[in-house]
Amino acid sequence: MTTAHDFVAHSIDGRTVPLKEFAGKVLLVVNTASACGFTPQFAGLEELHKAYGPQGLAVIGFPCNQFGSQDPGSNDEIAQFCQLNYGVSFPMMAKVDVNGPAADPLFEWLRTEAPGLLGSKAIKWNFTKFLVGKDGRVIRRYAPLDKPESLKGDIEAALAAA
């Protein structure tokens, strides 16, 4: 059986990050963009990171430029933008595709494990969120319109789970 812990990501500064490093933590995996109407959600994601990180939540951002070319910058530019504008201190990964033939394997798996509305597997826009339990299995997919603060109840339940 595959879990999120079976995948490897690359940090925004180029390090290889085996997701098994997050085993035992609850993950909130988000495809992000720097120039999107939902970009202010970085502030809410940072609040979740600060509030629940000490209890075992890891928010992980994956920049993506597939929706309206809303994250065209380099990984360095994206990292600087996130830090300067939103004080992002949660892990940001290197830019990825989340749909199509070059989709990152983690997102291919997430899309299959938690299809969207009407069973759609494609990610429709920036700031789609996936909540992953301590065991590495997907709990739920959230739409871009779902604000980070609206996830608190589900995050708390996931953190309380054995």
C-alpha positions as CSV (number, residue, x, y, z in Angstrom):
1,M,0.0,0.0,0.0
2,T,1.2,3.5,-0.9
3,T,1.2,6.3,1.6
4,A,2.4,9.9,1.4
5,H,5.5,8.8,3.3
6,D,6.6,6.8,0.2
7,F,7.3,9.9,-1.9
8,V,10.2,12.3,-2.2
9,A,9.9,16.0,-2.7
10,H,12.5,18.7,-3.4
11,S,12.7,21.7,-1.1
12,I,12.5,25.2,-2.6
13,D,16.2,25.5,-1.9
14,G,17.0,22.2,-3.8
15,R,17.4,19.7,-1.0
16,T,15.9,16.2,-1.4
17,V,13.1,15.7,1.2
18,P,11.9,12.1,1.8
19,L,8.3,12.5,3.0
20,K,9.0,9.7,5.5
21,E,10.6,12.4,7.5
22,F,7.0,13.5,8.3
23,A,5.9,10.0,9.5
24,G,3.7,10.4,12.6
25,K,2.7,14.0,11.7
26,V,-0.5,15.2,10.1
27,L,0.3,16.9,6.8
28,L,-1.5,19.7,5.0
29,V,-0.3,19.6,1.4
30,V,-1.2,22.6,-0.7
31,N,-0.4,23.7,-4.3
32,T,0.3,27.4,-4.0
33,A,0.8,30.4,-6.3
34,S,2.3,33.9,-5.6
35,A,-0.1,35.9,-7.9
36,C,-3.5,34.3,-7.4
37,G,-6.7,35.7,-5.8
38,F,-6.2,33.0,-3.2
39,T,-2.6,34.0,-2.4
40,P,-3.6,35.7,0.9
41,Q,-4.3,32.1,2.1
42,F,-0.5,32.0,2.8
43,A,-1.3,34.0,6.0
44,G,-3.9,31.4,7.1
45,L,-1.6,28.5,6.3
46,E,1.1,30.2,8.4
47,E,-1.3,30.6,11.2
48,L,-2.2,26.9,11.1
49,H,1.5,26.1,11.0
50,K,2.2,28.2,14.1
51,A,-0.9,27.0,16.0
52,Y,-0.7,23.3,15.3
53,G,2.9,22.7,14.3
54,P,4.0,22.1,17.9
55,Q,1.2,19.5,18.1
56,G,2.4,17.6,15.0
57,L,1.0,19.4,11.9
58,A,3.3,20.0,9.0
59,V,2.0,22.4,6.3
60,I,3.8,21.8,3.1
61,G,3.5,24.2,0.1
62,F,4.2,23.2,-3.5
63,P,4.3,26.2,-5.9
64,C,2.6,25.5,-9.2
65,N,2.4,27.7,-12.4
66,Q,-0.2,25.6,-14.2
67,F,-3.2,27.8,-13.4
68,G,-3.2,31.2,-15.2
69,S,0.6,31.3,-15.0
70,Q,0.2,32.7,-11.5
71,D,3.6,31.5,-10.2
72,P,6.1,32.3,-13.0
73,G,9.1,33.1,-10.8
74,S,12.1,31.0,-9.9
75,N,12.1,28.9,-6.8
76,D,14.3,31.6,-5.2
77,E,11.9,34.4,-6.2
78,I,8.9,32.4,-4.8
79,A,10.7,31.7,-1.5
80,Q,11.6,35.4,-1.1
81,F,8.0,36.4,-2.0
82,C,6.5,34.0,0.6
83,Q,8.9,35.1,3.3
84,L,8.6,38.8,2.7
85,N,4.9,39.1,2.2
86,Y,3.5,36.4,4.4
87,G,6.3,35.4,6.8
88,V,6.0,31.8,5.6
89,S,8.1,29.5,7.9
90,F,6.5,26.2,6.9
91,P,8.3,24.0,4.4
92,M,8.0,25.2,0.8
93,M,9.0,22.7,-1.9
94,A,10.3,23.3,-5.4
95,K,7.7,24.3,-8.1
96,V,5.8,21.3,-9.5
97,D,3.1,20.4,-12.0
98,V,0.0,19.0,-10.3
99,N,-1.8,17.9,-13.4
100,G,-0.8,16.4,-16.8
101,P,2.0,14.2,-18.1
102,A,4.7,16.0,-16.0
103,A,2.6,15.9,-12.7
104,D,4.6,15.3,-9.6
105,P,4.1,11.7,-8.5
106,L,2.8,12.9,-5.0
107,F,0.1,14.9,-6.6
108,E,-0.8,12.1,-9.0
109,W,-1.3,9.9,-5.9
110,L,-3.2,12.6,-3.9
111,R,-5.6,13.2,-6.8
112,T,-6.4,9.5,-7.0
113,E,-6.8,9.0,-3.3
114,A,-9.1,12.0,-2.8
115,P,-10.9,12.9,-6.0
116,G,-12.6,16.3,-6.2
117,L,-16.2,17.3,-6.9
118,L,-18.1,14.7,-8.9
119,G,-15.1,12.3,-8.8
120,S,-12.9,14.6,-10.8
121,K,-9.2,13.7,-10.3
122,A,-7.8,16.9,-11.8
123,I,-6.8,19.7,-9.5
124,K,-8.9,22.7,-10.7
125,W,-6.9,25.7,-9.3
126,N,-4.2,26.9,-6.9
127,F,-4.6,26.3,-3.2
128,T,-6.3,22.9,-3.4
129,K,-5.4,21.3,0.0
130,F,-5.0,17.7,1.0
131,L,-5.1,16.6,4.7
132,V,-3.0,13.5,5.3
133,G,-3.1,11.6,8.6
134,K,-0.2,10.5,10.8
135,D,-0.3,7.1,8.9
136,G,0.4,8.9,5.6
137,R,-3.1,8.2,4.2
138,V,-5.3,10.9,2.7
139,I,-8.1,12.1,5.0
140,R,-9.7,14.8,2.8
141,R,-9.3,17.1,-0.1
142,Y,-10.3,20.8,0.1
143,A,-11.2,23.2,-2.6
144,P,-9.3,26.5,-3.2
145,L,-12.3,28.4,-1.8
146,D,-11.9,26.5,1.6
147,K,-10.0,29.0,3.8
148,P,-7.3,27.5,6.0
149,E,-9.1,28.5,9.2
150,S,-12.1,26.4,8.1
151,L,-9.9,23.3,8.4
152,K,-9.2,23.6,12.1
153,G,-11.8,21.0,13.2
154,D,-10.5,18.4,10.8
155,I,-6.9,19.1,11.7
156,E,-7.6,18.8,15.4
157,A,-9.4,15.5,14.8
158,A,-6.4,14.2,12.8
159,L,-4.0,15.3,15.5
160,A,-6.1,13.5,18.1
161,A,-6.3,10.3,16.2
162,A,-4.0,7.4,17.2
